[in-house]
Amino acid sequence: MALKITEECINCDVCAPVCPNEAIYQGEMIFEIKPSACTECVGHFAEPQCVAICPVNCIILDPEHAETPAQLQEKYRRLVKKND
């Protein structure tokens, strides 16, 4: 499933640069994640890079965007193909 950033975000901007899909952006109040571009780093890394680097642990699974590992892999393939 896609990830989401909770209200505990301190706007430190360490997550956006490590996102290989450029899914993280500055929202109106806090950083946000585009579910259509988030693959939990499937296809790139073994673990979500934003979660690994977040100093306040405010990045969680988004229950509104449930996806299986196979669906995340397919989304990764579509994103890579789109960017070629």
MOPAC internal coordinates of N, CA, C and O (Angstrom, degrees):
PM7 1SCF
backbone

  N    0.0000 0     0.00 0     0.00 0    0    0    0
  C    1.4415 1     0.00 0     0.00 0    1    0    0
  C    1.5105 1   108.95 1     0.00 0    2    1    0
  O    1.2310 1   121.04 1   -21.92 1    3    2    1
  N    1.2782 1   115.62 1   158.08 1    3    2    1
  C    1.4587 1   119.76 1   178.00 1    5    3    2
  C    1.5221 1   109.14 1   -68.78 1    6    5    3
  O    1.2310 1   121.17 1   -17.98 1    7    6    5
  N    1.2991 1   115.36 1   162.02 1    7    6    5
  C    1.4508 1   121.76 1   177.18 1    9    7    6
  C    1.5207 1   109.39 1   -99.50 1   10    9    7
  O    1.2310 1   120.89 1   -17.48 1   11   10    9
  N    1.3286 1   115.90 1   162.52 1   11   10    9
  C    1.4571 1   120.32 1   173.62 1   13   11   10
  C    1.5066 1   109.15 1  -141.86 1   14   13   11
  O    1.2310 1   121.11 1   -24.57 1   15   14   13
  N    1.3094 1   115.48 1   155.43 1   15   14   13
  C    1.4524 1   122.48 1  -179.86 1   17   15   14
  C    1.5251 1   107.55 1  -102.22 1   18   17   15
  O    1.2310 1   120.99 1   -50.04 1   19   18   17
  N    1.3238 1   115.70 1   129.96 1   19   18   17
  C    1.4618 1   120.29 1  -177.47 1   21   19   18
  C    1.5264 1   111.29 1   -88.20 1   22   21   19
  O    1.2310 1   121.13 1    -5.37 1   23   22   21
  N    1.3108 1   115.45 1   174.63 1   23   22   21
  C    1.4631 1   121.91 1  -178.08 1   25   23   22
  C    1.5232 1   113.10 1   -66.12 1   26   25   23
  O    1.2310 1   120.05 1   169.72 1   27   26   25
  N    1.3294 1   117.51 1   -10.28 1   27   26   25
  C    1.4594 1   120.28 1   177.61 1   29   27   26
  C    1.5285 1   112.06 1   -73.62 1   30   29   27
  O    1.2310 1   120.02 1   173.39 1   31   30   29
  N    1.3255 1   117.57 1    -6.61 1   31   30   29
  C    1.4724 1   122.48 1   179.83 1   33   31   30
  C    1.5250 1   110.15 1   -53.81 1   34   33   31
  O    1.2310 1   120.98 1   -45.35 1   35   34   33
  N    1.3343 1   115.73 1   134.65 1   35   34   33
  C    1.4644 1   121.47 1   179.37 1   37   35   34
  C    1.5347 1   111.47 1  -104.38 1   38   37   35
  O    1.2310 1   120.30 1  -168.96 1   39   38   37
  N    1.3299 1   117.04 1    11.04 1   39   38   37
  C    1.4684 1   122.25 1   177.67 1   41   39   38
  C    1.5232 1   112.97 1    56.73 1   42   41   39
  O    1.2310 1   120.73 1  -138.50 1   43   42   41
  N    1.3108 1   116.22 1    41.50 1   43   42   41
  C    1.4688 1   119.74 1  -178.08 1   45   43   42
  C    1.5335 1   112.45 1   -80.61 1   46   45   43
  O    1.2310 1   119.99 1   164.01 1   47   46   45
  N    1.3332 1   117.63 1   -15.99 1   47   46   45
  C    1.4672 1   122.87 1   176.44 1   49   47   46
  C    1.5241 1   114.25 1    67.08 1   50   49   47
  O    1.2310 1   119.08 1  -152.50 1   51   50   49
  N    1.3200 1   119.36 1    27.50 1   51   50   49
  C    1.4549 1   119.29 1   174.91 1   53   51   50
  C    1.5244 1   111.66 1   -89.34 1   54   53   51
  O    1.2310 1   120.10 1   159.27 1   55   54   53
  N    1.3263 1   117.42 1   -20.73 1   55   54   53
  C    1.4650 1   120.41 1  -175.83 1   57   55   54
  C    1.5311 1   113.39 1   -79.46 1   58   57   55
  O    1.2310 1   120.19 1   138.28 1   59   58   57
  N    1.3067 1   117.24 1   -41.72 1   59   58   57
  C    1.4721 1   120.43 1  -174.93 1   61   59   58
  C    1.5311 1   113.22 1   -57.23 1   62   61   59
  O    1.2310 1   118.98 1   132.76 1   63   62   61
  N    1.3243 1   119.54 1   -47.24 1   63   62   61
  C    1.4632 1   119.32 1  -177.93 1   65   63   62
  C    1.5323 1   114.99 1   -65.27 1   66   65   63
  O    1.2310 1   119.89 1   156.55 1   67   66   65
  N    1.3399 1   117.82 1   -23.45 1   67   66   65
  C    1.4653 1   119.15 1  -177.85 1   69   67   66
  C    1.5266 1   113.10 1   -90.44 1   70   69   67
  O    1.2310 1   119.94 1   175.21 1   71   70   69
  N    1.3141 1   117.72 1    -4.79 1   71   70   69
  C    1.4664 1   120.66 1  -178.61 1   73   71   70
  C    1.5317 1   110.11 1   -77.35 1   74   73   71
  O    1.2310 1   119.92 1   -65.23 1   75   74   73
  N    1.3292 1   117.75 1   114.77 1   75   74   73
  C    1.4612 1   119.76 1  -176.99 1   77   75   74
  C    1.5268 1   113.37 1   -70.25 1   78   77   75
  O    1.2310 1   120.07 1   163.20 1   79   78   77
  N    1.3243 1   117.48 1   -16.80 1   79   78   77
  C    1.4670 1   121.30 1  -179.44 1   81   79   78
  C    1.5217 1   112.94 1  -102.12 1   82   81   79
  O    1.2310 1   120.35 1  -177.35 1   83   82   81
  N    1.3258 1   116.94 1     2.65 1   83   82   81
  C    1.4657 1   122.47 1  -177.66 1   85   83   82
  C    1.5265 1   110.93 1    53.30 1   86   85   83
  O    1.2310 1   121.00 1  -139.07 1   87   86   85
  N    1.3354 1   115.68 1    40.93 1   87   86   85
  C    1.4567 1   121.53 1  -178.11 1   89   87   86
  C    1.5271 1   112.72 1   -86.91 1   90   89   87
  O    1.2310 1   119.95 1   166.17 1   91   90   89
  N    1.3236 1   117.69 1   -13.83 1   91   90   89
  C    1.4643 1   121.61 1  -175.92 1   93   91   90
  C    1.5250 1   109.55 1   -99.77 1   94   93   91
  O    1.2310 1   121.40 1   -46.36 1   95   94   93
  N    1.3228 1   114.93 1   133.64 1   95   94   93
  C    1.4637 1   120.46 1  -178.77 1   97   95   94
  C    1.5214 1   109.69 1  -144.47 1   98   97   95
  O    1.2310 1   120.87 1   -19.18 1   99   98   97
  N    1.3214 1   115.94 1   160.82 1   99   98   97
  C    1.4639 1   121.41 1   177.48 1  101   99   98
  C    1.5167 1   108.56 1   -75.98 1  102  101   99
  O    1.2310 1   120.75 1   -63.68 1  103  102  101
  N    1.3207 1   116.18 1   116.32 1  103  102  101
  C    1.4544 1   121.43 1   176.51 1  105  103  102
  C    1.5110 1   110.66 1   -86.04 1  106  105  103
  O    1.2310 1   121.07 1    11.91 1  107  106  105
  N    1.3094 1   115.55 1  -168.09 1  107  106  105
  C    1.4587 1   119.88 1  -178.80 1  109  107  106
  C    1.5353 1   111.92 1   -64.92 1  110  109  107
  O    1.2310 1   120.58 1   138.25 1  111  110  109
  N    1.3412 1   116.50 1   -41.75 1  111  110  109
  C    1.4662 1   120.21 1  -177.94 1  113  111  110
  C    1.5329 1   112.77 1  -113.40 1  114  113  111
  O    1.2310 1   120.58 1   140.26 1  115  114  113
  N    1.3338 1   116.49 1   -39.74 1  115  114  113
  C    1.4615 1   122.63 1  -177.34 1  117  115  114
  C    1.5205 1   109.04 1  -138.42 1  118  117  115
  O    1.2310 1   120.83 1    -6.75 1  119  118  117
  N    1.3108 1   116.02 1   173.25 1  119  118  117
  C    1.4557 1   119.31 1   174.75 1  121  119  118
  C    1.5205 1   108.71 1   -68.13 1  122  121  119
  O    1.2310 1   120.62 1   -30.98 1  123  122  121
  N    1.3162 1   116.42 1   149.02 1  123  122  121
  C    1.4534 1   122.20 1  -178.96 1  125  123  122
  C    1.5212 1   109.51 1  -133.23 1  126  125  123
  O    1.2310 1   120.98 1   -15.63 1  127  126  125
  N    1.3278 1   115.73 1   164.37 1  127  126  125
  C    1.4600 1   121.88 1  -179.39 1  129  127  126
  C    1.5219 1   109.17 1  -122.51 1  130  129  127
  O    1.2310 1   120.66 1   -51.23 1  131  130  129
  N    1.3420 1   116.35 1   128.77 1  131  130  129
  C    1.4664 1   121.43 1   174.63 1  133  131  130
  C    1.5207 1   108.07 1   -76.38 1  134  133  131
  O    1.2310 1   119.27 1   -68.89 1  135  134  133
  N    1.3357 1   118.99 1   111.11 1  135  134  133
  C    1.4640 1   120.93 1  -179.36 1  137  135  134
  C    1.5246 1   113.22 1   -57.49 1  138  137  135
  O    1.2310 1   120.28 1   148.45 1  139  138  137
  N    1.3202 1   117.07 1   -31.55 1  139  138  137
  C    1.4646 1   120.31 1  -178.29 1  141  139  138
  C    1.5265 1   112.42 1   -69.55 1  142  141  139
  O    1.2310 1   120.14 1   163.77 1  143  142  141
  N    1.3285 1   117.34 1   -16.23 1  143  142  141
  C    1.4668 1   121.13 1  -179.38 1  145  143  142
  C    1.5208 1   113.37 1  -112.64 1  146  145  143
  O    1.2310 1   119.79 1   172.20 1  147  146  145
  N    1.3205 1   118.01 1    -7.80 1  147  146  145
  C    1.4678 1   121.23 1  -178.12 1  149  147  146
  C    1.5250 1   110.46 1   -87.36 1  150  149  147
  O    1.2310 1   120.95 1   -55.92 1  151  150  149
  N    1.3251 1   115.79 1   124.08 1  151  150  149
  C    1.4651 1   121.55 1   176.44 1  153  151  150
  C    1.5256 1   111.13 1  -116.35 1  154  153  151
  O    1.2310 1   120.05 1  -165.63 1  155  154  153
  N    1.3295 1   117.52 1    14.37 1  155  154  153
  C    1.4703 1   122.17 1  -172.98 1  157  155  154
  C    1.5249 1   109.91 1    55.83 1  158  157  155
  O    1.2310 1   120.22 1  -152.23 1  159  158  157
  N    1.2996 1   117.19 1    27.77 1  159  158  157
  C    1.4672 1   126.01 1  -178.83 1  161  159  158
  C    1.5277 1   113.34 1    68.93 1  162  161  159
  O    1.2310 1   119.88 1  -168.86 1  163  162  161
  N    1.3303 1   117.83 1    11.14 1  163  162  161
  C    1.4652 1   121.24 1   174.17 1  165  163  162
  C    1.5296 1   107.35 1   -57.06 1  166  165  163
  O    1.2310 1   120.90 1   -46.04 1  167  166  165
  N    1.3155 1   115.89 1   133.96 1  167  166  165
  C    1.4536 1   121.17 1  -178.45 1  169  167  166
  C    1.5178 1   112.99 1    92.72 1  170  169  167
  O    1.2310 1   120.60 1   162.59 1  171  170  169
  N    1.3168 1   116.47 1   -17.41 1  171  170  169
  C    1.4607 1   121.45 1  -179.05 1  173  171  170
  C    1.5295 1   112.04 1  -115.37 1  174  173  171
  O    1.2310 1   121.04 1   128.36 1  175  174  173
  N    1.3380 1   115.62 1   -51.64 1  175  174  173
  C    1.4635 1   121.73 1  -173.89 1  177  175  174
  C    1.5212 1   110.43 1  -138.24 1  178  177  175
  O    1.2310 1   120.42 1   -15.19 1  179  178  177
  N    1.3167 1   116.81 1   164.81 1  179  178  177
  C    1.4641 1   122.11 1   179.62 1  181  179  178
  C    1.5256 1   112.43 1   -75.63 1  182  181  179
  O    1.2310 1   120.61 1   157.53 1  183  182  181
  N    1.3323 1   116.44 1   -22.47 1  183  182  181
  C    1.4583 1   120.53 1   179.06 1  185  183  182
  C    1.5244 1   109.43 1  -140.21 1  186  185  183
  O    1.2310 1   120.27 1   -25.05 1  187  186  185
  N    1.3346 1   117.09 1   154.95 1  187  186  185
  C    1.4658 1   119.83 1   178.03 1  189  187  186
  C    1.5293 1   110.77 1   -61.10 1  190  189  187
  O    1.2310 1   120.74 1   -57.23 1  191  190  189
  N    1.2917 1   116.18 1   122.77 1  191  190  189
  C    1.4581 1   121.21 1  -176.52 1  193  191  190
  C    1.5193 1   112.60 1   -67.51 1  194  193  191
  O    1.2310 1   120.12 1   145.38 1  195  194  193
  N    1.3212 1   117.38 1   -34.62 1  195  194  193
  C    1.4671 1   119.92 1   179.43 1  197  195  194
  C    1.5259 1   110.74 1   -65.36 1  198  197  195
  O    1.2310 1   120.46 1   139.66 1  199  198  197
  N    1.3310 1   116.72 1   -40.34 1  199  198  197
  C    1.4643 1   121.17 1   178.48 1  201  199  198
  C    1.5262 1   109.66 1   -65.01 1  202  201  199
  O    1.2310 1   120.52 1   137.31 1  203  202  201
  N    1.3176 1   116.61 1   -42.69 1  203  202  201
  C    1.4627 1   121.18 1  -178.17 1  205  203  202
  C    1.5224 1   112.58 1   -63.26 1  206  205  203
  O    1.2310 1   120.03 1   147.81 1  207  206  205
  N    1.3281 1   117.56 1   -32.19 1  207  206  205
  C    1.4658 1   120.50 1  -174.22 1  209  207  206
  C    1.5325 1   113.76 1   -99.04 1  210  209  207
  O    1.2310 1   119.43 1   164.87 1  211  210  209
  N    1.3069 1   118.69 1   -15.13 1  211  210  209
  C    1.4689 1   122.21 1  -175.77 1  213  211  210
  C    1.5309 1   110.93 1   -63.61 1  214  213  211
  O    1.2310 1   120.09 1   -57.70 1  215  214  213
  N    1.3385 1   117.44 1   122.30 1  215  214  213
  C    1.4666 1   119.85 1  -177.96 1  217  215  214
  C    1.5271 1   114.46 1   -76.82 1  218  217  215
  O    1.2310 1   119.94 1   166.13 1  219  218  217
  N    1.3319 1   117.72 1   -13.87 1  219  218  217
  C    1.4699 1   119.67 1  -177.85 1  221  219  218
  C    1.5291 1   112.79 1  -117.75 1  222  221  219
  O    1.2310 1   120.26 1  -172.60 1  223  222  221
  N    1.3166 1   117.11 1     7.40 1  223  222  221
  C    1.4728 1   121.67 1   178.05 1  225  223  222
  C    1.5193 1   112.93 1    51.65 1  226  225  223
  O    1.2310 1   120.53 1  -129.44 1  227  226  225
  N    1.3184 1   116.59 1    50.56 1  227  226  225
  C    1.4624 1   120.72 1  -177.70 1  229  227  226
  C    1.5289 1   112.70 1  -105.72 1  230  229  227
  O    1.2310 1   119.81 1  -165.95 1  231  230  229
  N    1.3212 1   117.97 1    14.05 1  231  230  229
  C    1.4656 1   121.12 1  -179.60 1  233  231  230
  C    1.5258 1   107.96 1  -110.79 1  234  233  231
  O    1.2310 1   121.51 1   -60.96 1  235  234  233
  N    1.3269 1   114.72 1   119.04 1  235  234  233
  C    1.4587 1   121.05 1  -174.03 1  237  235  234
  C    1.5257 1   110.74 1  -128.61 1  238  237  235
  O    1.2310 1   120.81 1   -10.88 1  239  238  237
  N    1.3288 1   116.06 1   169.12 1  239  238  237
  C    1.4576 1   120.48 1   173.51 1  241  239  238
  C    1.5195 1   108.51 1   -67.02 1  242  241  239
  O    1.2310 1   120.71 1   -40.11 1  243  242  241
  N    1.3186 1   116.25 1   139.89 1  243  242  241
  C    1.4587 1   122.05 1  -179.50 1  245  243  242
  C    1.5268 1   108.96 1   -95.22 1  246  245  243
  O    1.2310 1   119.71 1   -75.02 1  247  246  245
  N    1.3252 1   118.15 1   104.98 1  247  246  245
  C    1.4629 1   120.10 1  -177.05 1  249  247  246
  C    1.5281 1   113.69 1   -63.73 1  250  249  247
  O    1.2310 1   120.12 1   162.71 1  251  250  249
  N    1.3186 1   117.38 1   -17.29 1  251  250  249
  C    1.4647 1   120.87 1   178.43 1  253  251  250
  C    1.5271 1   112.17 1   -80.21 1  254  253  251
  O    1.2310 1   120.36 1   171.69 1  255  254  253
  N    1.3294 1   116.92 1    -8.31 1  255  254  253
  C    1.4676 1   121.47 1  -179.17 1  257  255  254
  C    1.5250 1   110.12 1  -132.28 1  258  257  255
  O    1.2310 1   121.11 1  -120.16 1  259  258  257
  N    1.3212 1   115.49 1    59.84 1  259  258  257
  C    1.4616 1   121.26 1  -179.34 1  261  259  258
  C    1.5257 1   110.56 1   -70.71 1  262  261  259
  O    1.2310 1   120.90 1   -48.58 1  263  262  261
  N    1.3314 1   115.89 1   131.42 1  263  262  261
  C    1.4626 1   122.35 1   178.59 1  265  263  262
  C    1.5213 1   109.04 1  -144.12 1  266  265  263
  O    1.2310 1   121.04 1   -35.45 1  267  266  265
  N    1.3103 1   115.61 1   144.55 1  267  266  265
  C    1.4586 1   120.93 1   176.29 1  269  267  266
  C    1.5255 1   109.05 1   -80.48 1  270  269  267
  O    1.2310 1   120.12 1   -15.30 1  271  270  269
  N    1.3287 1   117.38 1   164.70 1  271  270  269
  C    1.4660 1   119.04 1   174.52 1  273  271  270
  C    1.5320 1   112.30 1   -56.20 1  274  273  271
  O    1.2310 1   120.03 1   142.96 1  275  274  273
  N    1.3120 1   117.56 1   -37.04 1  275  274  273
  C    1.4754 1   120.77 1   178.36 1  277  275  274
  C    1.5296 1   110.82 1   -65.18 1  278  277  275
  O    1.2310 1   120.33 1   140.73 1  279  278  277
  N    1.3187 1   116.97 1   -39.27 1  279  278  277
  C    1.4687 1   120.02 1   178.51 1  281  279  278
  C    1.5274 1   111.02 1   -67.79 1  282  281  279
  O    1.2310 1   120.59 1   141.88 1  283  282  281
  N    1.3287 1   116.48 1   -38.12 1  283  282  281
  C    1.4631 1   119.56 1   177.08 1  285  283  282
  C    1.5228 1   110.77 1   -64.95 1  286  285  283
  O    1.2310 1   120.23 1   140.57 1  287  286  285
  N    1.3248 1   117.16 1   -39.43 1  287  286  285
  C    1.4636 1   121.46 1   178.10 1  289  287  286
  C    1.5265 1   110.42 1   -63.85 1  290  289  287
  O    1.2310 1   120.28 1   139.20 1  291  290  289
  N    1.3171 1   117.08 1   -40.80 1  291  290  289
  C    1.4685 1   120.97 1   178.49 1  293  291  290
  C    1.5289 1   110.67 1   -66.49 1  294  293  291
  O    1.2310 1   120.41 1   139.69 1  295  294  293
  N    1.3246 1   116.83 1   -40.31 1  295  294  293
  C    1.4629 1   119.95 1   177.33 1  297  295  294
  C    1.5286 1   109.85 1   -62.15 1  298  297  295
  O    1.2310 1   120.76 1   137.83 1  299  298  297
  N    1.3338 1   116.16 1   -42.17 1  299  298  297
  C    1.4704 1   120.52 1   176.57 1  301  299  298
  C    1.5295 1   110.35 1   -57.48 1  302  301  299
  O    1.2310 1   120.13 1   133.20 1  303  302  301
  N    1.3355 1   117.36 1   -46.80 1  303  302  301
  C    1.4722 1   120.70 1   179.67 1  305  303  302
  C    1.5321 1   111.61 1   -59.79 1  306  305  303
  O    1.2310 1   120.48 1   137.48 1  307  306  305
  N    1.3256 1   116.69 1   -42.52 1  307  306  305
  C    1.4716 1   120.75 1   178.73 1  309  307  306
  C    1.5259 1   111.13 1   -63.66 1  310  309  307
  O    1.2310 1   120.62 1   136.97 1  311  310  309
  N    1.3162 1   116.42 1   -43.03 1  311  310  309
  C    1.4716 1   119.97 1  -179.73 1  313  311  310
  C    1.5172 1   111.77 1   -65.40 1  314  313  311
  O    1.2310 1   120.18 1   138.39 1  315  314  313
  N    1.3201 1   117.26 1   -41.61 1  315  314  313
  C    1.4610 1   121.02 1   179.82 1  317  315  314
  C    1.5336 1   109.68 1   -66.26 1  318  317  315
  O    1.2310 1   120.47 1   136.64 1  319  318  317
  N    1.3211 1   116.71 1   -43.36 1  319  318  317
  C    1.4627 1   120.63 1   179.73 1  321  319  318
  C    1.5321 1   110.43 1   -63.55 1  322  321  319
  O    1.2310 1   120.23 1   139.96 1  323  322  321
  N    1.3237 1   117.17 1   -40.04 1  323  322  321
  C    1.4644 1   122.84 1   179.59 1  325  323  322
  C    1.5259 1   111.16 1   -62.43 1  326  325  323
  O    1.2310 1   120.47 1   143.92 1  327  326  325
  N    1.3325 1   116.70 1   -36.08 1  327  326  325
  C    1.4611 1   121.05 1  -177.25 1  329  327  326
  C    1.5206 1   113.86 1   -86.22 1  330  329  327
  O    1.2310 1   119.90 1   174.94 1  331  330  329
  N    1.3213 1   117.80 1    -5.06 1  331  330  329
  C    1.4729 1   120.33 1   177.90 1  333  331  330
  C    1.5100 1   112.19 1   -79.40 1  334  333  331
  O    1.2310 1   120.10 1   180.00 1  335  334  333

